[in-house]
Amino acid sequence: MGARAVDKLSAANRWRLLLCESDPSKAAALATTPLDEAMQSADHVVMAVPDALIGRISRDLVPRMKQGGTLIMLDAAAAYVGQLASRPGVTQMIAHPCHPPFFTVQPTPEAQADYFGGVAAQDIIVSLIEGDEACFTEGIEVCKDMFGPVNRALRVTPEQFAFLEPAMSEILVAAAACWMKDALEETVARGVPRDAAEAFIAGHAQIAMAIAFGAEKAPFSDAAKLAVQWGTQQYISPAWRKAFDREVLEEAIAFMLGPASS
């Protein structure tokens, strides 16, 4: 993400970039600025670091930042569990891409094949953790360029951010996607030719999501409705909604971030 951010912010041609890198082997390939000098100069500090290190690195950076500076982190987990340093005069915010949505026609083949974002247009989610609204507004402009092209910057609270990720998008949706892949592999293991299984799941996953999300107005067949009902009762735990409960979400985040976050 650091390399993507540098490329995008450089291309926007309205920001002066100061690069910091703790790994000497990587820093040798960059024109870096000493950390203390960068922190005293930067209006916005983007932490393009692993999620598990956000809390620890923020506690190192926030005391060094200039008064009126804005710290931009790219994940909500550390903020949700209270791992961030707090300092008057320093604004802290979160920004994260939504990624290009499915069932959207992009203007070029390159954009249509872009699943991450950066070629295809996407929305971003932003949240003010603490600090100044004016600094937050300018920070959103940094994030629009960093994740561009951006259609909308959608604001949520830090708690709502954690509901979006990790609760909804990773703990539930990404797990469901991996479960679908496991279902494909089990089908192949039971003797179905791989090309037939892959063709079948690709089309059926798309039409199922299209119906479920309303992009396709035709309903599931009566038999399919019963199959969905039966499969939900047999194989999906009714406890899945607990992923949004604070104590469960904090437990999940602690598991995700691990000892490196302490």
N, C-alpha and C positions, 0 to 999 in steps of 0.2 A: 504494500500500500504506500510505503514511503516513496518508491520510485514513481508510482502512478501520480501521487500528489505533486511531486516535483515537476513532472512533465506537464501536468494540467495547469498548475499555477504559473509555470514559466510561459506556457502558451497564452495564458490570459493577458500577460503583458501589463499588469497593473499592480504587481506586488514585487517587492525586493526580498529575495529569499536568502536566508541564512541557514546552512545545513549543519546539523550536528550528528555525529555517529560515534557510538561508544566502541564499536568493533574496529580495531586498528587496521585489519586487513580490508575492510570495506571502506574505511575512511580514506585509505590511500588512493582510492579511485575517485574521490570527490574533493571539491573545493570546500572544505569545512571551516566552520568558525568555532573558536573555543566556547564551551558551554556558558560560562559566566558572562562573556561578552555578548553572546547571542541573547541570553535571558534579559540583560539590561537594555538591549536595543529593540527587541521584538515587540510589536503591538499584538501579534497573534502567535501562539505557540501550538503547533499541531503535533500531537503525540501519535505518530505512526509506529506503534510498538505492539507486541503481543498483549492480548487481553489480560493475561495473568500478571503482567508487569505494570499495568496502568497505575494501580494504587501506589506501589512503591516508588515509581518514577515521579508521580505527581507530588509526593511528599518531598522529593528532592528538588523538583523544579519550582514549585510555588513560592518558596521563600526567596528564590533567586530572581524572580520575575520583576520587571519594572512595574511601578505603580500605574494602574490603568490598563495593564496588559490583560489579554484574554487567553485562557488555556482551552484548547479544543481537543476533546478526546473522541474516539470513534466507536466507543462501546459504552453501554450503560451499566454493566455489571458492577464495576468497582464503586460507582457512585451509589448504586442501590444498597450496597452492603456497608456503606460508610467508610470506605478505605481512603478517601481523598483528603488531602490537607485543605484547610480553609484559611483565607487571609483577607482582611479588609482591603479593598482597592484592587483586587484581582477577580476578574469575571471568569467563571468556569461554565462550559457548555458541552453538550454532546451533539454529534452529527453522525448520521449513518445513511448509506444509500438504501433505497427500496429495491433497487435493481429493476431492469426493464420488465414490465408485467407481461404475463402470458395473454394470449388472445388480442395482441396489439400488432397492427401492421406498421412496420417501420419504413422510412422513406427509401432505404437502400438495402441491398442484400447483406452488406457488411453490418449494418445496424440490426437487421433481422437476426443475424447470427451472433449478436453480442448479448450474452447472458448476464454479464457482470455490470455493464454500464460504462459510459465513457465514450462510446460511439453512438449507441442508442440513447434516446432521451429517457429520463427516469425522474421520479420524485425523490426527495430526501426527507428524513425526519430530523428535527432539531429540537433541543430542549435546553433551557436555561437552568443550571444547577444553582448558581448564586451569582450576584453581582449586578452590573449596570445594564439596563435595557438597551442603551445606545451602543455599548460595546457588543452586546449580543447581536444586535441588528447588523453591525459591520461584520461580525464573525460569520453570520449567515451568508454574506456576500463572498467571503473566503471559501466557504463550503460549497456554494453554488459553482464556483470556478473549479474547485478541487474534484467535484463529482460530475461536472457538466458533460453534455448538456442536461440541464435540470428544468423540468416543467414547473414543479411546485416545491417549496420548502414548507413542510407541514409541522406545526409546533405541537408538542405534547409535554406533559409533565415528566420529571425523571422517573416516577413510579410507572406511568403509562409506557414510557420507553422500555422499561424492564418487562412489562407485559408483552410488548411487541417482540423484544429480543432480550433474553433468551427464551422466555416462556412459550410464546406462540410459534415463532419462526424456527427455533432450533429444537427445543425440547419436544415439541409436538409435530410441527410440519416437516422438519428435516428428518425426524425419526420415522414419520410416516413414509417419506420418500425412500428412505433406506429399507423400510419394511417392504415396499413395493419391489425394490430391486431383489430382496431376498426371496420374495414370492416368485419372481422370474427365474431365479437360479434353482429354486425347488422344483419348478415346473420342468426345467431342462433336466434336472437330476432324475425326475420320474419318467424320462424317456422321450419327451416332446422335442423335436428338432429345434435347435437354438434359433434359426432364422424364423421359423414359424412362431415361436414363443415371443421373440423380440418384436416382430411385426404386430402380433396380436396385442401385446401390452402397450405398445406405443400408441396405437389408435384408440384402444379402450381406455387408457389413462386420460387421454385428451378429451374424449367425449364425456367421460364420467365427470371430469373437472368442469367442462363446459356446462353440463346440466346442473351440477351442484352449485356453481357460481353464477348461473343465470345467463351465460353467454349464448347458450343453446336453449331455445324456448320449449322444444319438445321434452317431455318428461321421461324418466326411466320407465321401462315397461313394467307391467304389473309383477311379472316374475322377478325382474331385477330389483324392484322395491322390496320384495320379500327377501331376496338374497341379501340386500344391504342390511335389512332389519336383523336377519339371522346372523350375519357376519359380525355386526356391531355387538349383538348380545353375547356371542360366543367368544369373540377374539379381541374386543376393545374394552379395556378396563373402565368401569364407570368412574374410577377415581381420577381420570385424566384431568378434570377441571381443577383438581387441587394444585396443578402446576402453577396456577395464578395466585394461590394463597401465599402470604408473605413468608411464613415459616418454611414452607416447602420450597419456594423460590430461592430463599436465602441458602437453604441446604444444597440446592442444585448448583447455585453460583459458587459456593464454597468448593464443591466437588469439581466444577469446571476450572476454577482459577488455581486451585491446588496450593501447595506450600510456597510456590514461587511468588505468590501475591502478598505474602506476609512481610 
